[in-house]
Amino acid sequence: MRTQLLIIRLIIPLFCLTQVSFTQDSANQLVQAIRENRTEEVVRLVKNGISVNELTKIGISPLVQAVLGKNIEIVKLLVENGADVNLNTPRFGSSLIAAAAVGDKEITSYLIEKKADLNSQDEEGKNPLMTAIYAGHPELAKLLIDLGADVKMKASASLDWTALMFATMRGDVESVKNLIDAKADVNSKTTDGETPLLRATALEYNEIINILKKAGAK
């Protein structure tokens, strides 16, 4: 039951990515313009002194909105005008977590170049690597692994799941292999005492079961 609740809690933010509405205070004006890809209006608002780091009433930053919209031009504009790439928003986490959620490799690479924290965590404890895997972006997950993401980190607010547990739950064979190659702990336990092997067995993912056992899972 706790695992089911966890999955529900993780799904909701991903379905909300493009379902945000805003009122018209200064921060929301900027975010609304970004959401509608009105670059000239974004430039005007920024030049008029609207903060690029102010959150809207529902807790989203201009940079996170630009990332969710996959608008690299506005992302760069905001960063060049002082947007904090590591600002952690209560609803969506950091800009890098948002990039992982939508699977945008170009924006991900740019944010990391600008010193985005590879291991930032959202309110559920998920980091960009876990988010990329859960959202179904194994190529982006591989990029994050190659750049040094912590493959052993646990999502403390999500039953201590690791990236390997998320990959196993999704049946993501590619990410399971990549994580094991990067020395992920195949026997890491959740707060419920579950391991990736137990999860794979419960889901009857035979290929992943064999991969885990070959890597020493018990």
C-alpha positions as CSV (number, residue, x, y, z in Angstrom):
1,M,0.0,0.0,0.0
2,R,2.8,2.4,0.9
3,T,4.4,1.7,-2.5
4,Q,1.1,2.4,-4.3
5,L,0.8,5.7,-2.5
6,L,4.4,6.6,-3.4
7,I,3.7,5.9,-7.1
8,I,0.6,8.1,-7.0
9,R,2.5,10.9,-5.3
10,L,5.2,10.7,-8.0
11,I,2.9,10.7,-10.9
12,I,0.9,13.8,-10.0
13,P,3.7,16.3,-10.5
14,L,4.5,14.9,-13.9
15,F,0.9,15.3,-15.1
16,C,0.8,18.9,-13.7
17,L,3.8,20.1,-15.7
18,T,1.8,21.9,-18.4
19,Q,-1.4,22.4,-16.4
20,V,-0.5,25.6,-14.4
21,S,-2.6,28.7,-14.4
22,F,-1.5,32.0,-13.0
23,T,-2.8,35.4,-11.7
24,Q,-1.4,38.7,-12.8
25,D,1.0,39.9,-10.1
26,S,4.5,40.7,-11.3
27,A,6.0,37.3,-10.9
28,N,3.0,35.6,-12.5
29,Q,3.2,38.1,-15.5
30,L,6.7,36.9,-16.2
31,V,5.9,33.3,-15.9
32,Q,2.8,33.7,-18.0
33,A,4.8,35.3,-20.8
34,I,7.3,32.5,-20.6
35,R,4.6,29.9,-20.7
36,E,3.2,31.5,-23.8
37,N,6.7,31.8,-25.4
38,R,6.4,35.6,-25.7
39,T,10.1,36.2,-25.8
40,E,9.8,40.0,-26.5
41,E,7.5,40.4,-23.5
42,V,9.9,38.4,-21.3
43,V,12.7,40.7,-22.3
44,R,10.6,43.8,-21.6
45,L,9.6,42.5,-18.1
46,V,13.1,41.6,-17.2
47,K,14.4,45.0,-18.3
48,N,11.7,46.6,-16.3
49,G,13.2,45.0,-13.2
50,I,10.9,42.1,-12.4
51,S,12.8,39.5,-10.4
52,V,13.9,36.5,-12.4
53,N,14.0,34.5,-9.1
54,E,10.7,35.3,-7.6
55,L,8.2,32.4,-7.3
56,T,4.6,32.6,-8.3
57,K,1.9,32.1,-5.8
58,I,1.8,28.4,-6.6
59,G,5.6,28.1,-6.2
60,I,7.1,28.0,-9.7
61,S,10.1,30.1,-10.8
62,P,10.5,31.7,-14.2
63,L,13.4,29.5,-15.0
64,V,11.6,26.3,-14.1
65,Q,8.7,27.4,-16.3
66,A,11.0,28.0,-19.3
67,V,12.6,24.6,-18.8
68,L,9.2,22.9,-18.6
69,G,8.3,24.7,-21.9
70,K,11.6,23.5,-23.4
71,N,12.4,27.0,-24.5
72,I,16.2,27.1,-24.5
73,E,16.3,30.7,-25.7
74,I,14.3,32.0,-22.7
75,V,16.3,29.7,-20.4
76,K,19.5,31.3,-21.5
77,L,18.0,34.8,-21.3
78,L,16.9,34.2,-17.7
79,V,20.3,32.7,-16.6
80,E,22.2,35.5,-18.3
81,N,20.0,38.0,-16.3
82,G,20.7,36.4,-12.9
83,A,18.3,33.4,-12.7
84,D,19.5,31.0,-10.0
85,V,19.9,27.6,-11.7
86,N,19.9,25.9,-8.2
87,L,16.8,27.7,-6.9
88,N,14.6,24.9,-5.5
89,T,10.9,25.4,-6.0
90,P,8.4,23.7,-3.7
91,R,6.3,22.3,-6.4
92,F,8.8,21.2,-9.1
93,G,12.2,21.2,-7.5
94,S,15.2,22.7,-9.3
95,S,15.5,23.7,-12.9
96,L,17.6,20.6,-13.5
97,I,15.0,18.3,-12.1
98,A,12.4,20.0,-14.4
99,A,14.7,19.4,-17.4
100,A,15.0,15.8,-16.4
101,A,11.2,15.5,-16.1
102,V,10.7,16.7,-19.6
103,G,13.7,14.9,-21.0
104,D,15.4,17.9,-22.6
105,K,19.1,17.0,-23.1
106,E,20.1,20.4,-24.6
107,I,18.7,22.4,-21.6
108,T,20.1,19.8,-19.2
109,S,23.6,20.2,-20.6
110,Y,23.3,24.0,-20.5
111,L,22.2,24.0,-16.9
112,I,25.0,21.7,-15.8
113,E,27.5,23.9,-17.7
114,K,26.1,26.8,-15.6
115,K,26.8,24.8,-12.4
116,A,23.4,23.3,-11.7
117,D,23.5,20.8,-8.9
118,L,23.5,17.3,-10.3
119,N,22.1,15.9,-7.0
120,S,19.5,18.5,-6.1
121,Q,16.4,17.0,-4.6
122,D,12.7,17.9,-4.8
123,E,10.3,17.8,-1.9
124,E,9.9,14.0,-2.5
125,G,13.7,13.6,-2.3
126,K,14.0,12.7,-6.0
127,N,17.1,14.0,-7.8
128,P,17.5,14.7,-11.5
129,L,18.6,11.1,-12.2
130,M,15.7,9.5,-10.5
131,T,13.3,12.0,-12.2
132,A,14.7,11.2,-15.6
133,I,14.3,7.5,-15.1
134,Y,10.8,7.8,-13.6
135,A,9.7,10.1,-16.4
136,G,10.9,7.6,-19.0
137,H,14.1,9.3,-20.4
138,P,16.9,6.6,-20.2
139,E,19.2,8.6,-22.6
140,L,19.0,11.6,-20.4
141,A,19.6,9.4,-17.3
142,K,22.7,8.0,-19.0
143,L,24.0,11.6,-19.6
144,L,23.5,12.4,-15.9
145,I,25.3,9.3,-14.8
146,D,28.2,10.0,-17.2
147,L,28.4,13.6,-15.7
148,G,28.7,12.2,-12.2
149,A,25.2,12.0,-10.7
150,D,25.1,10.1,-7.4
151,V,23.7,6.6,-8.3
152,K,23.5,5.6,-4.7
153,M,21.5,8.5,-3.4
154,K,18.2,7.7,-1.7
155,A,14.9,9.7,-2.0
156,S,14.5,10.1,1.7
157,A,10.9,11.3,1.4
158,S,10.0,8.5,-1.0
159,L,10.6,5.4,1.1
160,D,14.4,5.6,0.5
161,W,14.0,4.5,-3.2
162,T,17.2,4.7,-5.2
163,A,17.6,5.4,-9.0
164,L,18.0,1.6,-9.4
165,M,14.6,1.0,-7.7
166,F,12.9,3.5,-10.0
167,A,14.5,1.9,-13.0
168,T,13.4,-1.5,-11.8
169,M,9.9,-0.3,-11.1
170,R,9.6,1.1,-14.7
171,G,11.1,-2.1,-16.3
172,D,13.8,0.2,-17.7
173,V,16.4,-2.4,-18.7
174,E,18.8,0.2,-20.2
175,S,18.9,2.3,-17.1
176,V,19.3,-0.8,-14.8
177,K,22.4,-1.8,-16.8
178,N,23.8,1.7,-16.8
179,L,23.3,2.1,-13.1
180,I,24.9,-1.2,-12.3
181,D,27.8,-0.3,-14.6
182,A,28.1,2.9,-12.5
183,K,28.3,0.9,-9.2
184,A,24.8,1.4,-8.0
185,D,24.0,-0.7,-4.9
186,V,22.0,-3.7,-6.1
187,N,21.0,-4.6,-2.6
188,S,20.0,-1.3,-1.3
189,K,16.8,-1.5,0.8
190,T,13.8,0.8,1.0
191,T,12.2,1.8,4.4
192,D,9.9,-1.1,3.7
193,G,12.8,-3.5,3.3
194,E,12.3,-3.9,-0.4
195,T,15.2,-4.4,-2.8
196,P,15.3,-4.0,-6.6
197,L,15.4,-7.8,-6.9
198,L,12.2,-8.2,-4.8
199,R,10.5,-5.5,-6.9
200,A,11.6,-7.0,-10.2
201,T,10.4,-10.4,-9.0
202,A,7.0,-9.0,-7.9
203,L,6.6,-7.4,-11.4
204,E,7.9,-10.6,-13.2
205,Y,10.6,-8.6,-15.0
206,N,12.7,-11.7,-15.9
207,E,15.4,-9.8,-17.8
208,I,16.0,-7.4,-15.0
209,I,15.9,-10.3,-12.5
210,N,18.7,-12.0,-14.3
211,I,20.7,-8.7,-14.7
212,L,20.4,-8.0,-11.0
213,K,21.3,-11.5,-9.9
214,K,24.4,-11.5,-12.2
215,A,25.4,-8.2,-10.5
216,G,25.2,-9.9,-7.0
217,A,21.6,-9.0,-6.0
218,K,20.3,-11.2,-3.2
